[in-house]
Amino acid sequence: MISEILGTLVIATLFGVIIFFLAQRFGVSLVPSISALVVFSSVALAVRIPSSALYLAPSDGTYFVEWGFSIYEDWGNGEAHARTIWPGKGIWPLIIATIYFFFGPVTVPLYAFNIFIMVATVLFLQKTVLLSTGRHAGFAFVALTLSSPALMIWGTSLFREALFWCGVSLGGLAVSFISSRQNWAGLGSILSSGVLLVAIRPDYGSIVWASLLVVIAVVYQPRVFFRSSVILFGRLLTVVSITGLFLFVFPLLNSVESSQRVDAIRDYLGREGVTTAVDAPQIPSTAVDAPQIPSTAVDAPQIPSNATPLALESLAENNVYVKLVLEGVFGLPAVWWGASAWSSPGLPNLSESVLLFGVLHFVFVATLALVYVVRVRRVAELGIVFTSIAASLVVASLATNFGIALRFRAVAEILLIPLAVGGINMVAHQITSAVKSFRSPSDN
């Protein structure tokens, strides 16, 4: 009990100082961060305490806990290099092992760590709103962010989602910094984003990061005078270089090497009760002696098979990349608008009303973001929409159940939230102007 309290206090103090310093540095209010801390902590107490009526089982989060505990045991036995962490399922087990090393096998500090990571994510989104819209984030931002079911449920879990989402928010912040010509801040943000994204999810993270790099290459405005044709050529060359480098590096990070491997992953994820491929016996693990923990999730609703037209199936037979693109395009609606009361019987321990609210929340955010982007027509905002679509296409190409889709759909949601706040401000301004115009007497 003492270790639990001590570990939580140390993590809270460390993150509290960092968040306070960043808020002062960013020139933003601490109110959204404090609100996020209160809300995330309350949700964690409501859904993570076994005696609670809203209790949600740890599910696949136990995989990372057991792996982290195994690493911690190896360190205690003097076998510091007994297990290979990289490349593997990211550094989250290593972080767990580090916390165990200092405080022993504890649970509450792990939840506290993820909660404060989510608070930092809110802070980065808050700064992005300020840079994108020129206005400080207010109640609309807090309400829009803290009403997301995905962020509330998985952000307070033992999953690695909190760290990955933090990397995504840093990437969006980097685009805003570069667009505002704060290039050094943008460089630091995109590098930090890349470290988190690739370290937590080497395959999916590299795709998201590469998309963000392409956006930054297009958004960046050189301070030195060049002719427009030279700048355009430089951008095209940078985009082609990033794309080529990505196609070279991605196979080194990703275990998917053929259409047969893609099919194997999809088949395993499509089994009843399976919500992750981390313990798939037919997919060789890249981590030595990584413990295989059976999935604890049951009856996760499955995404219907992607109805790729027969005329296009022949194109995908011998090309894994074509297959992934086609699967993504035709599976995108299910990722964006599932799970819902009309598409599945519901996830374990989650009511259909929560699932429906999650769908409506994402649609609301996406609609407001599109309203803002169409109105402002800036390259940076269009680039964020491009990255959101690219990230969703990847999920749609492999995800076969809504447990995975809901977690990954939050990536697009996080990127779009600052734009949605801009949309809210724009709509509110138009309504206010219309009301004032209606109440004002005619000049005639």
N, C-alpha and C positions, 0 to 999 in steps of 0.2 A: 504493500500500500504506500509506504514511504517512497519507494522508487517511482511509483506511478505519479505521485504528487510532485516529486522533485524533477522528474523528467519533463512533465507538463510545464512546470514553472520555468525551467531553463529554456525550453523551446519558445514559450510565450514571451519571455524577456528578450531573447535573441531576435525573434521576428518582430516584436514590438518596436525595438530600437531601429531595425532596418526599415520598417514601414514608415515610422515617424520621419526618419531622415529622408526617404524618398519622397514623401508627401511634401516636405519643406522644399526639397530640391525641385520638384515638379511645379510647385506653386499651386497646389490644390488642397481642398479641404479634407480633413480627416473624418468628417461625418459619414461619407459613404463607406469608408473602411471599417469604422466602428459599427455601423449598421450591419455590414456584412459579417463581422465577427459575431455579433449577437444572433443574427439569423442562422448562420451556419452552425454555431454552437447549439442553438435550440433544436435545430433539425437533427443534429447528431445525437443529442440526448433523447429525442423522440423516437428515432428509428434504429439506434444502435444499442440501446439497453434491452437485454433479453426479456425483462419483465414488462416492457412497454407494449401497449396494444398495437402500436404501429411498427413493431420490431421487424427489421429486414435482416435476414441471415447474411453473414459475410460473403457467402457464395465463393466465387473464384478468387476473392481477396486472400483467402486462406492459402492459396498456392504461393503467393509472394511471401506471406508470413512464414510458412514452413521453410521455404527456400532461404529466407533471411536468417532464420534460426539455425539452419544447417551450416551456413557460412559462419555464424557467430560461434557455433560449437567447434568448427575447424580452427578458428582463431584461438579459441581457448586451449586447443590441443597442440598449438604451435604449428598448425598447418595452414599458413597464411595463403598459400597458392593452391590449395587442394581443389578448388572449384574455379572453373573459368567463368567469368562474369560477362566478358565481351568477346565476340558478339553473342548475345543471348536475348533475354526478354527485357533488356534495359537495366538501368542501375537501381531501380526501386528496391530489389532485394538487398543490394549492397547498402543502401541508406538504412533499411530496417536493421541489418546486421550491425551497422555503426551505432544506431540508437541502443540496441541490445548490449553492445560492447561497453557503453558508458553507464547504462541504467539497469542492465539485466533484462530478461524477457518481460517486457511491459506491453500494455495494449493502449491505454489512454494517450500516451505521448505520440503514438502512430497516428491516431485520429487528429490530435492537436496539430501535428505537423502538416497534414493535408488541409486542415481548416485554415491555417495561416497561409498556406500556399494559395488557397482560393481567395483569401483576403488580398494578397499581393496581386492576384489576377484582376480583381476588381479595381485596385489602384491603377494598374496599367491601362485598363479599359477607360478609367476616369480621365487619365491624361490624354488618351487617344481622342476622347470626346472633345476635350478642350482644343487640341490641335486641329481636329477635323472641322469642328463647327465654330470655333472661336468663342464658345460660351462654356462656362463652368457647368459640370454635370450636377444636376439637381435631383429633385424627387423623381422625375420621370426615369432617369438613369437607374436610380436605386431600385425603383419598383420593377422596371423591365428586367434588370439583371437578377434580382433576388426572387423573382417569381418563376424562374426557369426550373421545372421539375428535374431535368437532367443534372443541372449544376447542383441542385440541392441534394439529390439522392447519391450520385456518384462522386461528387466533390467532397462529401463527408464520409466516404467509404475507405476501405483498405486497398482499393484499386490504385493504379498509377495514373488515373485520369487527371487528377488535380495538377500534377507536375506537367503533364503533356499540355493541358489547357493553358497553364501559365506560359509555356513556350509559345503557344499559338497567340496569346494576347501580346507577348513581347514582339512577335513578328508583325502583328498589326500596328503596334506602336512604332516600330522601326519604319514602316511605310509612311506613317504620319510625320515622323521626324524628318525623313528625307524629303517629303513633299513640302515641308515647312523650311527646308534648307538648313536644318540643324544636323549637318552631316555626321559629325563625330558622335552625337547622341544616337543617331540612326545606325551608325556602324556598330556601336556597342550593343544596341538592342538586337540587331539582327544576328550578331555573333552569339549573344546569350541565348537567343531563340533557337539558333541552330544546335547549340550544345544540348539544350534541354530536349528538343524534339528528337534529335538523332540518338541521344543517350537513352531516352525513355522508350521510344519505338523506332528502331533503326530503319525499318522499311517504310512504314507510313509517314514517319517523321521526315524522312529525306524527301518524300514527294511534296509534302506541305512546304518544307523549307525551300525546295527548288522553285516552287510556284511563287513564293514570296520574293525570292531573289530575282526572278524574271520581272515581277512588278516593280521592284526597286530599280532595276536596270532601265526600265522604261520611264519611271518617275523622276529619276535623278537629273538635276539640271546643273551642268558644269558652270562653275563661276568664271572660268577663263573663257574669253570670247572665241567662239568657233562659228563657222558658217553652218547654217541649219542642215545642209546636206551631209556635212562631216559628222554632226551630232547624230543624225538619223542613222548613218552607216555604223557609227560606234555602238548605238543601241542594238541594232540588228545583229552585229557581230557578237555583242555580249550575250544576247538572248540565245543565239545559236551555240555559243561556247558553253553556257550554263546547261542547255539541253543536252549537248553532246557529253559533257562531263557527267551529267546525271545518268544518262543511259549507260555510261561506262562503270560508274560507281554503284548504281542501284543493285546489279546482280551480286555484288560482293556483300551487300547488306541484307538482301532478301533471299529467302530460301526457295522462292518460286522460280523454277528454271524451265519449266515446260508446261504445256497445256495439261499433261497428265497430273502434274503436281497441283495445278490450279483446281482440277476436278477433284483431286484427293482432299484438298482443304475444304472445298465446298461440300463434298459428301459428308465429311466428318462434322462440319458445323451444322449440317442439316439434320443430324440425328436428334432424336428426342432427348431433351434434358441437357444438351451441350450448348454452352454459350461462349466457348473459347477454344482455340486450337492449341493452347499452350501444353496440354497434356495428351495430344493426339499421338497414339502409339505408332501409327504408320508414317508420321512425319518426323524424321530424325531431328532430335534436339541439337542445337549448336552449343549447348552448355554441357560440360562434362559432369556426369553424375547428378544432374539436376533432378530433384525429387519429383516423382510423378504423383500428383494428388488428384484423385477422381473429382470430377466436377460435382459441386453440391447443388447446383441449380437444376430444377426440374420443370418440365413442361413449358420451356420457353417457347412462345409462339413463333412459328417459322414464317419467313418471308416467302411468298409464292414464287415459284420458279420464274426466272426472267424469260419472257416470251420473245426471244430473239427471232425475227422473221426467218423462215426457211431459206429465203434467197440469200441471206447474209451469213448463214451458218457455215457454208463452204469456205468463206473467207477466213473464218476463225479456226478451222480445223488444224492447220499446221503453224499458226502464228499466235503465240501466247499473248502478245501485246494487243493484237487485233481482237482477240477473244475477250481480254479484260475491258477494252474500250466498249465493245458491243454489250457485254454484260452490264457495264456501268450505266450506259445510256438507257437501256431498257429496264434497269432496276432502280433508277433514280426516283421515280414517283413513290415506290414502296419505302425508300429510305426517308424521303422528305415528309411523307404524309402517313406513315405507319409509326408505331403500332397504334391502333385505334379500336374503338368498340366495334366498328364494322369490318375490320381487317383481321382481328384475332380475338380469342377469348380473354386475353389479358395476361400480363406477366405475373409470376408468383408474388403474392403479398402486395400487389399494386392494384388498386381499383381501376375500373374502366374510366371513371371520371378523371383520375389523375392522368391516364394515358391520353384521353381526349384533350385535356387542358394542355398537355405537352405539345400535341399537334397544333392546336390553335395558337399557342404561344409562339411556336416557330413560324407559322404562317403570318402572324401579326408582325413579328420582327422582320421577316423577309419582305413583307409588303411595304412597311415603313422605310426600310432601307432602300428599296427600289424607287420609292417616291422621292427620296432625298437624292439618290444618284442621278435619276432622270432630270431633276431640276438643276443640280449644280454642274453636272457633266464635267467632272474633273477626272483626270487619268488615275489618280491615286485611289479614289473611291471605286472606279470601274475595275481597277486591279484587285481590290479586296473582294469584289463580287466574283471575279474570275477565279481567285484562289478558293473561295467558298465552294464554287461549282466543281472545281478540280478535286478538292478534298472529298466532296460528296460522291463524285463519280468513282473514286477509288473504293470507297466503302461499299457502294452499290455493286461493284464488280465482284466482291468476295463475300460480303455479309449475307448470311442466309437466315438469320433470326433477328428479331427485333431487339433483343438484349444488346447485341453488338451495334446495330444500327442507331439506337437511341443514344448510346455513348458517343459514337463518332459524329452523329448529326450535330452534337453540341459544338464541334469544331467550327462548322459553318455559322452556328448561332453566335458564338463568341466573336467571330470576325465581323458579323453584321450588326451587333448590338450598338456600337458607336454610331453607325450610319442610321440605325433606327431611331436613336435619340435625336439625331439631326432632323429626321423626318417628323418626329413628334413636335420639335420646336418650330419647324416650318408650317405644319398644319395648324398648330396653336396660334402662330402669328397671323396666318391667313384668317382664321376664325375671329381673332380679336380685331383685326382690321375691318372685317366685314361687319361686325357688331358696331364698331365705332362709326363706320360709314352709315349704317342704318339709323343710328341714334342721332347723328349730326344733322342739323337743319339744312335744307337745300340752300345753296348760294343764290338761287334764283328767287 
